[in-house]
Amino acid sequence: MMDDFDRSERNDSDLFSKPVKAGKRTYFFDVKATRDNDYYLTITESRRRVDRDGKFTYDKHKIFLYKEDFEKFADGMKEAVDYIKQNCPEVEERPRHNDADAEKPSGYSDVSFDDLGSK
């Protein structure tokens, strides 16, 4: 359901939306309609990062996929994924990091409020 993600990510013309959280990224699969009521799919990759000033921003990349290309796209993706599964050695799952810790700008350090008052 569309209630599963931040409303700021949603466009009111979305007919259906499926967010998929994957580590530091979120993928949005959004079904939209043209003025002629022809449906198409947008796939958006959204990744949170920290600017130099310490503020969070989101990098977004979007693909528009039209229904006449669905089958070719799905076939190509399946072939690529199957290739990876057959040819890439198994890799142990990497430890998960807190997003804030993983993307600290250089020059920032961990300081506890308790550390500020002690000498």
Backbone torsions as a table, in degrees:
resi	resn	phi	psi	omega
1	MET	NA	159.0	-177.6
2	MET	-72.6	-15.2	179.6
3	ASP	-71.8	-7.9	-175.8
4	ASP	-76.8	-5.6	-177.4
5	PHE	-140.6	168.2	-177.5
6	ASP	-59.1	127.4	-178.3
7	ARG	-60.0	-27.0	179.6
8	SER	-66.2	-19.5	178.4
9	GLU	-81.8	-13.0	-170.9
10	ARG	-100.7	138.3	173.0
11	ASN	-97.8	139.5	-176.5
12	ASP	-62.9	-15.0	178.8
13	SER	-84.9	0.0	178.0
14	ASP	-67.3	128.9	176.0
15	LEU	-91.4	-29.2	-179.8
16	PHE	-153.9	143.4	177.5
17	SER	-144.5	137.0	178.1
18	LYS	-130.5	105.8	175.2
19	PRO	-84.0	141.7	177.7
20	VAL	-129.3	111.8	178.0
21	LYS	-83.2	131.4	-178.4
22	ALA	-142.3	89.0	-178.5
23	GLY	65.7	-125.0	-178.6
24	LYS	-81.3	-6.3	-176.4
25	ARG	-111.3	154.7	169.0
26	THR	-127.4	133.2	177.2
27	TYR	-107.1	134.0	177.6
28	PHE	-114.4	124.6	174.6
29	PHE	-105.5	106.1	-173.9
30	ASP	-116.1	126.9	174.5
31	VAL	-93.8	128.0	-179.2
32	LYS	-127.7	169.6	179.0
33	ALA	-127.1	143.0	173.8
34	THR	-77.8	176.0	177.2
35	ARG	-61.1	-28.3	179.0
36	ASP	-88.2	12.9	179.0
37	ASN	63.1	34.5	173.9
38	ASP	-97.2	128.0	-175.2
39	TYR	-84.4	149.0	173.1
40	TYR	-147.3	168.5	-176.0
41	LEU	-117.4	136.8	168.5
42	THR	-114.7	137.9	175.7
43	ILE	-116.4	120.2	-177.6
44	THR	-118.3	128.9	171.7
45	GLU	-99.8	125.5	179.3
46	SER	-121.8	128.3	-178.7
47	ARG	-130.9	125.8	178.8
48	ARG	-82.0	137.0	176.0
49	ARG	-142.3	167.3	-178.5
50	VAL	-107.5	127.9	175.3
51	ASP	-74.7	171.9	179.0
52	ARG	-59.5	-30.5	-178.9
53	ASP	-84.8	4.8	176.6
54	GLY	89.3	-0.4	179.9
55	LYS	-86.6	146.7	177.8
56	PHE	-82.7	137.2	173.0
57	THR	-133.1	169.7	-179.4
58	TYR	-123.4	126.7	170.9
59	ASP	-89.5	130.8	-179.2
60	LYS	-128.5	140.1	175.3
61	HIS	-131.3	135.5	-173.4
62	LYS	-128.2	140.7	174.7
63	ILE	-120.0	133.4	174.1
64	PHE	-102.1	126.8	-177.1
65	LEU	-125.4	119.2	-176.8
66	TYR	-96.1	150.8	-169.1
67	LYS	-58.8	-28.1	178.2
68	GLU	-68.9	-13.8	179.8
69	ASP	-105.8	-3.8	-175.2
70	PHE	-53.7	-51.0	-174.2
71	GLU	-64.9	-44.2	179.0
72	LYS	-63.9	-41.6	178.9
73	PHE	-62.1	-49.3	-178.6
74	ALA	-62.3	-41.4	178.7
75	ASP	-63.0	-45.3	179.7
76	GLY	-64.0	-41.7	179.8
77	MET	-66.4	-43.7	179.1
78	LYS	-60.8	-43.5	179.7
79	GLU	-62.2	-43.1	179.9
80	ALA	-65.8	-44.0	179.6
81	VAL	-64.9	-43.5	177.9
82	ASP	-60.2	-41.0	177.9
83	TYR	-59.7	-46.6	-179.8
84	ILE	-61.9	-45.3	-179.1
85	LYS	-61.6	-35.3	-177.6
86	GLN	-83.2	-28.5	-170.8
87	ASN	-112.5	-15.2	-178.0
88	CYS	-94.0	129.4	178.2
89	PRO	-63.3	149.6	177.9
90	GLU	-61.0	135.8	179.2
91	VAL	-119.8	135.1	177.2
92	GLU	-63.9	146.0	179.1
93	GLU	-64.0	132.8	179.6
94	ARG	-74.0	147.8	177.2
95	PRO	-63.7	142.8	179.4
96	ARG	-82.4	138.1	177.7
97	HIS	-113.4	153.7	172.6
98	ASN	-65.6	130.1	-178.4
99	ASP	-53.3	-39.9	-178.2
100	ALA	-65.3	-39.5	179.3
101	ASP	-71.5	-36.9	-173.8
102	ALA	-70.7	-23.6	-172.9
103	GLU	-125.0	36.4	178.9
104	LYS	-72.0	135.3	176.0
105	PRO	-65.7	153.5	179.2
106	SER	-62.9	147.3	-180.0
107	GLY	95.7	-10.0	178.2
108	TYR	-96.7	145.7	176.7
109	SER	-134.1	165.5	177.3
110	ASP	-82.1	118.0	176.8
111	VAL	-128.4	129.1	178.4
112	SER	-90.1	146.2	175.6
113	PHE	-60.6	-29.6	177.5
114	ASP	-64.4	-31.6	-179.1
115	ASP	-71.0	-24.9	-174.7
116	LEU	-68.5	-32.8	-176.7
117	GLY	-93.9	-7.5	-176.0
118	SER	-101.5	143.5	176.3
119	LYS	-137.7	NA	NA
